[in-house]
Amino acid sequence: MKIIYKITNSLAVLALIPVILLMPMFRFIAVVGTSSAGDNPLMGIVGGLIGEIFDINAIIEKAIGINIENLPEFYTIPEFYNMFAGENANEAIKSFDFSLFPENVINFFTAAGILFIAALVFALITLICGIFTKKKLVTCSFAALGFASTFAANKCFTYIAEQFVSGRISMVEILSKLESLVKYEKYIKMIDFDIRIFELSSAYTMMLVIFGVLILLNIGFKLYDSVADA
């Protein structure tokens, strides 16, 4: 049974690798247009004409390497990274003044990153403990910490996402403040960028499931050991 436990525990932890790399981690739905002008129909027409004449999306794509009209709904972590890995996107990020974000948003973003990394560290410790220690409650505790860290990371991410979905943080304002787009600021401000959904997706859910399985697995084998020793 010890061998079965070690193999099962290890396979459960290792299942996190394809989940994190291959399954969608983010879901993002936004409606993008070029007629943002409040309730004024005349300004809406002007905004539409400006969009056609200047092709604002093409200008944005050339400046930051991202086509905002063709953003996919789901992103794996590698896809999300690659979207910002281009030279133009890198330059845009480096030149952006992050002090424009509220301090609490930066704090929550930092916390989300730390908690996600902590979850991976706890997963690694769970793997090591499952192989080298007989104390299944210790292994179970680290799996529980991984579950809690993943759950808490989502809470932090949800707070950040809500700032964008609610419009408290405007994507149009962010775009207009990018150094490479400043000269087009008055045109960019006529863009509609309505973020409908911004949330963690199936990879996050599967991480919780795997940590949950690890917790139940270790509790189950602990109970088996107790019965066997009785």
Residue pairs with C-beta under 8 A, 6 or more apart in sequence:
1 221
1 224
1 228
5 130
5 136
5 217
5 221
6 130
6 131
8 217
9 126
9 127
9 130
9 131
9 139
9 214
9 217
9 218
10 127
10 130
10 131
12 210
12 213
12 214
12 217
13 123
13 124
13 126
13 127
13 130
13 210
13 214
14 127
15 210
16 120
16 123
16 207
16 210
19 203
19 206
19 207
19 210
20 77
20 120
20 203
20 207
21 76
21 77
21 78
22 76
23 76
23 201
23 202
23 203
23 206
24 74
24 75
24 76
24 201
24 202
24 203
25 75
25 76
25 77
25 80
25 200
25 201
25 203
25 204
26 74
26 75
26 80
26 198
26 199
26 200
26 201
27 73
27 74
27 75
27 197
27 198
27 199
27 200
27 201
28 71
28 72
28 73
28 74
28 75
28 195
28 197
28 198
29 73
29 195
29 196
29 197
29 198
30 68
30 71
30 171
30 193
30 194
30 195
30 196
31 192
31 193
31 194
31 196
32 57
32 68
32 69
32 71
32 191
32 192
32 193
32 194
33 51
33 191
33 192
34 47
34 48
34 50
34 51
34 52
34 56
34 57
34 190
34 191
34 192
35 44
35 45
35 47
35 48
35 51
35 190
35 192
36 47
36 172
36 189
36 190
36 191
36 192
36 193
37 43
37 44
37 46
37 47
37 190
43 190
46 190
47 190
47 191
50 56
50 187
50 190
51 57
51 190
51 191
54 184
54 187
56 184
56 187
56 188
56 190
56 191
57 67
57 68
57 69
59 181
59 184
60 66
60 67
60 68
60 175
60 181
60 188
61 67
61 68
62 88
63 88
63 92
63 178
63 180
63 181
64 88
64 89
64 92
64 175
64 178
64 180
64 181
65 86
65 87
65 88
65 89
65 92
66 83
66 84
66 89
68 193
72 79
74 201
75 83
75 201
76 203
77 203
83 89
84 90
84 93
88 180
91 180
92 178
92 179
92 180
95 178
95 179
95 180
96 174
96 177
96 178
96 179
97 177
98 106
100 173
100 174
100 177
101 169
102 163
102 169
105 159
105 160
105 163
105 169
108 156
108 157
108 159
108 160
109 156
109 160
111 152
111 153
111 156
112 153
112 156
112 157
112 160
115 149
115 150
115 152
115 153
115 156
116 149
116 150
116 153
118 145
118 149
119 146
119 149
119 150
119 153
119 207
119 211
122 142
122 143
122 145
122 146
122 149
123 143
123 146
123 211
125 142
126 139
126 142
126 143
126 146
126 214
129 135
129 138
129 139
129 142
130 139
130 218
133 139
136 218
136 219
136 221
136 222
136 225
137 218
137 222
139 214
139 218
140 214
140 215
140 218
140 219
140 222
143 211
143 214
143 215
143 218
144 211
144 215
146 211
146 214
147 208
147 211
147 212
147 215
150 204
150 207
150 208
150 211
151 208
154 200
154 204
157 199
157 200
158 199
158 200
161 198
161 199
162 168
163 169
164 171
164 195
164 198
165 195
165 196
165 197
165 198
167 195
170 193
171 193
171 195
172 188
172 189
172 191
172 193
175 181
175 188
175 191
175 193
176 182
176 184
176 185
176 188
176 189
177 185
181 188
